[in-house]
Amino acid sequence: MAIVAVASSSKRLDAMRMMLFWSLVLLFLAAQAYVRLAPSDPALWHVAPRADSDKSFANGVVRRVPGVGQAGFQRLDALILATPRTVLLAGSPAEGMATYVSRTPIMGFPDYTTVITAGDDLLIYGRSRFGRRDLGVNAARVEGWIRALTAG
């Protein structure tokens, strides 16, 4: 009788482990769906940077590109839109401010980049939507765009 009780208890424990496993899988899939499907509200993300010079912070950067003017904004717009998994959210170079959404390759986390004219300069404000830190992803992306813009 004791062997039957142990086997029954073991089966219940296995069933609880499987239920926990599938609950965690479901939770992960729900979080992933939210990250990928949550709408990007332009009212929240299509905003000018609060800084007017180079600045780095935990989940993003602001960079100033001096002297490139409107023609530079047009070239930068083409560079940004040629970046994989990047689309225009709001605005345009003709309006003097544009915001783009770039998504990470595997998880699809959205990062937002706003470009605004400041005289003949451009201000580029890149930041992540989720998390407190972006591990330098926005800085690397923005600085890569600046290198490509100023190289050609």
C-alpha positions in Angstrom: 0.0 0.0 0.0 2.9 2.4 0.8 4.3 1.8 -2.7 1.0 2.8 -4.3 0.8 6.0 -2.2 4.4 7.0 -3.2 3.6 6.3 -6.9 0.4 8.4 -6.6 2.3 11.2 -4.9 5.0 11.1 -7.5 2.4 11.3 -10.3 0.8 14.3 -8.6 4.2 16.0 -8.3 5.0 15.3 -12.0 1.6 16.7 -12.9 2.2 19.9 -10.9 5.6 20.3 -12.5 4.1 20.0 -16.0 1.4 22.5 -15.1 4.0 24.9 -13.8 6.1 24.4 -16.9 3.2 25.1 -19.3 2.1 28.0 -17.2 5.5 29.6 -17.6 5.5 28.9 -21.3 2.1 30.5 -21.6 3.3 33.5 -19.6 6.4 33.9 -21.8 4.3 33.7 -25.0 1.8 36.3 -23.6 4.7 38.6 -22.8 6.2 38.1 -26.2 2.9 38.8 -27.9 2.5 42.0 -25.9 6.0 43.2 -26.9 5.4 42.5 -30.5 1.7 43.6 -30.8 1.5 46.5 -28.3 0.6 49.7 -30.4 3.2 52.5 -30.7 1.4 55.7 -29.8 2.9 58.6 -31.7 1.7 61.0 -28.9 4.1 59.2 -26.5 7.1 58.5 -28.8 7.1 61.3 -31.4 8.6 63.8 -29.0 11.7 66.1 -29.2 14.6 65.3 -27.0 15.0 67.2 -23.8 18.8 67.6 -24.4 20.4 69.8 -27.0 23.9 68.2 -26.9 25.3 64.7 -26.8 24.0 62.7 -23.8 24.0 59.1 -22.8 21.6 57.5 -20.3 20.8 54.0 -19.2 18.3 53.2 -22.0 19.3 55.5 -24.8 21.2 58.5 -26.2 21.0 61.9 -27.6 23.5 62.8 -30.3 23.9 66.2 -32.2 25.1 66.1 -35.8 26.4 69.5 -36.6 26.1 71.3 -40.0 24.3 68.7 -42.1 21.1 70.6 -42.6 17.9 69.4 -44.4 19.8 67.5 -47.0 21.5 65.6 -44.2 18.1 64.8 -42.7 17.0 63.4 -46.1 20.1 61.2 -46.3 19.7 60.1 -42.7 16.1 59.2 -43.3 17.1 56.9 -46.2 19.8 55.3 -44.0 17.4 54.7 -41.1 14.7 53.2 -43.3 17.3 50.9 -45.0 18.0 49.5 -41.5 16.4 46.0 -41.0 13.2 45.9 -38.9 12.9 49.7 -38.9 9.8 51.7 -40.0 8.7 55.3 -39.8 6.2 55.9 -36.9 5.4 59.6 -37.4 6.6 62.8 -39.0 9.1 63.2 -41.9 12.2 65.1 -42.8 10.0 67.7 -44.6 8.2 68.4 -41.2 11.5 68.8 -39.4 10.9 65.8 -37.1 10.6 62.1 -37.7 10.3 59.1 -35.3 11.2 55.6 -36.3 10.7 52.2 -34.6 13.5 49.6 -34.8 12.9 46.1 -33.5 15.5 43.7 -32.1 16.0 40.6 -34.3 14.9 37.8 -32.0 12.5 39.1 -29.3 11.2 42.1 -31.3 11.7 44.7 -28.6 10.9 48.1 -30.0 13.4 51.0 -29.8 12.3 54.5 -30.8 14.5 57.1 -32.6 13.4 60.7 -33.1 15.4 63.0 -35.4 14.7 66.7 -35.2 16.3 69.7 -37.0 18.0 72.3 -34.8 19.1 75.0 -37.3 21.6 73.3 -39.5 22.2 70.6 -36.9 20.3 67.3 -36.3 19.4 66.0 -32.9 19.0 62.2 -32.8 17.2 60.8 -29.7 17.3 57.0 -29.5 15.7 55.1 -26.6 14.2 51.7 -25.7 10.6 51.2 -24.7 11.0 48.3 -22.4 13.5 47.9 -19.6 15.8 50.2 -17.7 18.9 49.5 -19.7 19.4 48.9 -23.4 23.0 47.5 -23.1 24.3 50.2 -25.5 22.1 49.1 -28.4 20.7 52.5 -29.2 24.1 54.2 -28.9 25.6 51.7 -31.3 22.7 52.1 -33.8 22.6 55.9 -33.7 26.4 56.2 -33.9 26.4 53.8 -36.9 23.9 56.0 -38.7 26.0 59.1 -37.9 29.2 57.4 -39.2 27.4 56.4 -42.4 25.9 59.9 -42.8 29.1 61.8 -42.3 31.2 59.4 -44.4 29.2 60.0 -47.6 
